[in-house]
Amino acid sequence: MSLPDSTAIRCDAKPAQKRLTVAYVLAYRAPDFIRSRSLLIALEACDGIKLTVARNHSTGIARYFETWRALRQLRKSFAPDLYVLGFRGHEMYWPVRWLTRGRPLVFDALMSPSAALREENKTGFIGQLIAPLLRWLEIGILHDADLVLTDTEQHIDFYVDRYELPRKKLLAVPVGALEGATTPDQQDQHSVQSAFSVLFYGSMLPLHGVDVIVAAAAQLQDLPIRFDFIGGGAKQARRLRQLCEHLGVTRYTHRAWVPLNELVDTEIPRADLCLGGPFGGTPQGRRVITSKTSQALALGKATVIGAIDEDIGWIDKDNCLLVPQADPDALVAALRWAFAERNALSRIGARGHALYRQKLSVHAIAQRLCPALRELHDRCRTGR
C-alpha cells in the first residue's frame, strides 16, 4: 500500500532499530470488543514488532483516566516508535496526539459515528442534531491521523467521498473474530430434529435488519424453524416483541446477552444456521461485513450473509447463503432451502471457514497491517 506524503507524517528522526515498538491505545466502553481483540492478536503475531498496550478495563467515564495514566507510563517506559488508537477513540484522539507528538499515530476509524447518527437514525432526533457537529470532529481527526484503518473497501470509498481523504491514507483490514479450538470437523452435527435453530446475535441496530428477519419468520410458520435472538437493549427487545406479536411469530426466543466466549463455545456451534447479515439495506449496512459473519465463518458454521458491493469471494450455496439486503422474500427462500438441504450445511460451513481463513482471519489482518506499519515508520524515520 502507499502512504501519505511525509508532510502529513509528523515524526522525529530516529536511528534504525531491529524491532518496531508499537503501542496500542484503547479507551472504549467495550474493551473486549472483537475488533480490538483481533488487532491485538494480529499485532502480537507481527515479526519485528514489539507490542505494548495502554487500555482500559473499566467501562464508565473512568476509562479515559485509566487509559491516560497507562499511556503516560507506557510512553515513559518504552518510548514507542508508533501508536495505534483503537476503535472507538474519537474522544481520546487529540489528547493522545498531544502526548505522542513526534511519533506517527494510526487511527482505527472502522465506521463513522456521525454517519451512524445521521444515516442510521441511531439515537433519533437528538442524534440528527449532534451528527453535523460530530462530523466536523471526525474531519479534523481523519485528516490529522497518519494512517486511517477501516474494515472494507466500501468504507474506504465512503471516507474518500464524504471526508475527501486521500485513498492512500486509508487501509482496510477485516474486523476479525475469536478463533477458538473449535473447527468445522469438531462441531456437533445436528440430526433432523423437531426444531431447526437459526441464530441472530447483535445490537439490533437498523443496519442489522431485525424487521426483515421477523418478516421472513412470519412466512415460515409452516416449518419447525425457531429463531433465537441474542442482544439488543430494552428498547430493541421491546420492538422485537412488538414485531413478533404484530406478525404472529411465536417460535422464537430472546436473551438480552451472553458473554462472547459463551457465544463462541456454545451458542454458535449448536445453531443449525447463523444469520450474519446485515439485512437492513441501510447505507452503513451496505458497507460492512459484520463481526457476527466473521465469527460464524471462523467456527465453520453455515451463514446467511447480506450482500454488499465487496469482492470477498462469497458464492451462494457454496461457502455461504447469500441474499440481497432489505428483502424478506429472499431470506425466506434461503431459509427454506437450508431447512430442506440441512445435510449440505456442514459442507457450506467448511468452505466458508476456508474463505474466512484466506480473507477475513486474524492472519489476513496481520498480512495487511504489519507491512503498513513498518512502511509508515520507515517513511517517518527517513523523512521521505
N, C-alpha and C positions, 0 to 999 in steps of 0.2 A: 504494500500500500504506500501511497505518498502522504507526506505530512505537510503542514503549513510552512510558509516561509519562515526563516529564522527570526524575522522581525516580530512574529507572533508568539515566539517562544522566549520567555524571559528566564535566563539562567546565567549562573556564574561559571566562568571557565574552571574546569576541574580536571586533574590528571586522569588518564585512563585507568580503569580498575578491572580486575578479573571478574568480579561479581557485581551485579547491579542490585543495590539495595532499594526495594520498593516498599513504600508504606501504604497500607490500605486503611482508609479512614471512613468510619461509618457512625451515623447518629440517627438511625431510622427507628420509628416506633415499633417495627417488627424486625429486631436484629437478626433473627434466624430466617429471614426471607430467602427463598431458594436462590434468587439472583445473587445475593451476597455469598451464600454458601458455595455456589458453583464457581464464582470468580475467585474466591479464596483457594479452593481446591486446585483450580487451574493455575493460579499464580505459584502455588507451592510446587507444582509439577514442572515449572519452567526451569530449564537448565540455565545456569549462570545468573539466577535471580535469588536473592535472599529476601524473604518476605517478612515484614514487620506489620503489626496490626494495632490500630487505635480505634476501639469500637465500644459501643455502649452495651450494657446488659439490662439496664432499667428501660422502661417503656414510656414514662411520663416526661415532663419537661426537664427533669434532672438528667436525662440522657445527653443533652447538649453539654452540660458542665462535665459530665463523666468523660465524654469523648474529648473535650477540650483539654482536660487535665492529662489524659492518656497521650494525646498528641504532643503536648509540650514536653512530656517526659521522653517520648519516643524520639522526637527531634533532637533533644539534647544527648540521648544515649547512642543513637545510631546515625545521625546526620544523613537521612535517606537521600538518594540521588533523584528520586521521582516519587510523586504522590498520586494515589488514585482515590478520589472521593466517591464513595459508593452511593447507590440509589437509596433513598431519595435525599440528596444532600443540598437542595436549594437553600435551605435556611442557614446552613453552615458554610456556604461557599466562600463568601467574602472574608469572614474571619480566618478560614483555613488558607485562603490565598495570601492574606497578610502574613500569617505565621510562617508559611512555607515559601515566602518570596525568595527568588533566586533559584528555585527549582521548578521543573515542569510539573504541571498539575493536570491530571486526566480526570474528566468529569463523566460519570455514568448517568446520562440523561434518561436512558431506557425509553420513557414515554413522557409526553408533555403534560404537566398538571393543569396548565391553563386550557389546553385543548380538552382535557377530561371535563373541566367545568363548563366550557362553552359548548362543545360538540356533543358530549355525552349527558349534559344536564345532570351532572353527578350530585350536586347539592341544591338543585332548584334555583329559585330566583336570586338568592344570596350569592351562589356560585357564579351566576351570569354577571353579577355586578363586580365581583372580585376578579374575574378572568382577565379583563384588559390590564389591570394593574400587575397581576402575576405574569402576564406575557412580557411586560417591559422588564421585569426582574429576570425572566428567562433569557431575553435578548442579551442583556449585559453579561450574564454568566456564560452563555453558549459562545459568544464572540470572544470572551476573555480566555476561556479554557484552551489549553494547548492541544488537547485531543478530546473528542466527544464520543462516548460509547452509546450505542443503542442496540436494538435486537434484530432488526430486519432491514433489507434494502428498501422496503416500503416506508419505514420510518426515516431512513436516510433521505429519501425523496421528499418526505414531509418537512424535515428540518431545512433542507436546501430551499424548498419553495416558500415555506412560511417564515423562516428566520433569516433567509439569504446567507446561510452558511456555505463556505466553500466545501464541495463534496470531499476534497482531500483531507478535510479536518475531521471527518466522521468515520467511524469504524463500527460495523455491525457484528456483534458476537451473540450467539444464542443465549437464551435465558438459562438453560441448563436444567438439571434435575438431580435428585438424590439417588445416586447409583448404588443400591444395596447389593446384597449377595444373591437376591432372587433373580433367576434367569428364566426365560420362556420355558425351558425344558423342566424346570423345577416347580413351576406353578401347578396348583391343583387344577386338573382338567374337569370341568363340570359335566356331569352326565345330564341327560334330559330330566328335568325336574319340574315341580309344579309351577315355579315362577322363574322367569328369565330376568336377571337383575341388570339394570342399566344404571351406572353411577355417574352423577354430576357432583363436583365439589367446587367451591369458589365463593367469591364475594357477591355474586349475583348482580353485578353491575349491568347497565344497559347493553354493553358490548357482548355479554355472555348469552343474551337472548333466552332467558328463562321462560318468557312468554311464548317463544317459539317451541321450546321443549314441551311445555304444558299443552299447547295447541296440538302438537303431534301426539302426545299421550292420550288426548281425548278421542283421537281417531284409531286408537289401538286397543280399545277396551274389549274387543273380541278375542284378544290373545292374552295369555298369562304373563304379561310383561310388567314388572314392578320397577318404578323409578325411585332411586334412592338419592336424595338431595342432602348435601352437607355444606354448611356455610351460610353466610349472609347475616346481617344484623337483624334486630327486632322488626324494623320496617320491611326489610326484604322477606322475612319469614311470614309476616302478616300478608304481604302481597301474594306470596306463593300460595298460601292457604285460600285466599280470596279467588285467585285464578283457578285453582283446582275445584273449588266449590262451584264457581260460575260455569265451568265447562264439564262438571260432573266427573272429574277424575278422582278416583278413590284409591287406586292401587299405587300408593306412593308412601315414602317415609321421609322425614326431615329431622336432621340433628343440627344444632347450632354450629358445632365444630368438633373436630377430633384432632389430636396432635399430628403433625406431619409424619412422624415416624410410624404412627398407627395407620395412617393412610397408605404409606408405602408398604408396610409389613403385612397389613391385614385387608383393608378396605378395597384397594385396587386389585390385588391378586384374586380376591374371592368374587369380584364382579364378573358377570359374563361379558359385559361390554362397557367401555368408558366413553363419556361424552367430552371430547376435548374442546370442541367449538373452535372459535367463537361462532355463535349463530345469530347474533343481533343485527348484523348488517350495518352497524354504525360506522362513522369514519374511523374511529380507533380500532374497531373490530376488524376492519379491512387492512389493518397494518400489522397485526400481531400474530405470532404463533404462541398460543397460550402456554403457561407453565404446566397446566394440567395435561396438555397434549404431550409435551416433552416427558413429563413424569410417567404417564401411562405407557408411552412407547419405550421408555427406558426399562420398564418392567416387562416388556414383551406382551402388552395387553392390546387386543384389537380395539381401535379407537375411531370414533366418528369425528371428523375434522371439518370445520367450516372453511371453505376455500378462500384464499387471498391471492393476490397477484404476485406470488413469490415462487421462484423455481427451486423448490426443495427436492422434488422427486416423488411427490405423492402420486400414487396410482390407485384408483378406486378398485376395491375388492381384491387388491394385491397386497399392499402394505398398510392400508387404512380403508375406512369407508369415507368417501369424500362427497360432501354435499354443498350446494350453494347456500349462502347465508340468507337469513330472513325468509326462509321457505319451509314452512311446516310440512307441506306435502312431500318435499324431497326427503326430509328427515323421516317421515313415516315410511316411505319406500325403503330407505336404508335400514330402518329397524325391522321391518317385515322381512327383508332379505336376511338380516343377521339371525333372526329367530328361526327362519326356515333352514338356514345353512350354518347352524351353530358349529357343526363339525369343521367348518373352514376357518373358524375364528382363531384357533391356535396358530394355524399357518400364517394368517394375516398378521397376527401379533408378532410372530417370529421375524417376518420380513419388515415390519415396522420397526422392530428393535434394531435390525441391521441398518436401516436408514438412519435411525437415531444415532447409532454409533458413528456413522460416517459424517453426518451433517449437523447434529444438534447436541452432541455429548460434551462433557467437560473436556475431553481430549480435543474435540473440534474447537472449543473455546480457546484452549491453550495454543493450538496451532496458529490461530489468528492473532491472539492478544500478545503473546510473548515477543514475537518479532517486531510488532508495532511499538511496544515499549522500548525495546532495545534501539530501534531506529530513532525514536523520539529522543532518547538520551544521547545517542551518538551525535545527532544534529545539534543538540544543545551544547555538548562538550566541544565540538569542533567549530561551532559558530557558523556552519554552512547554511 
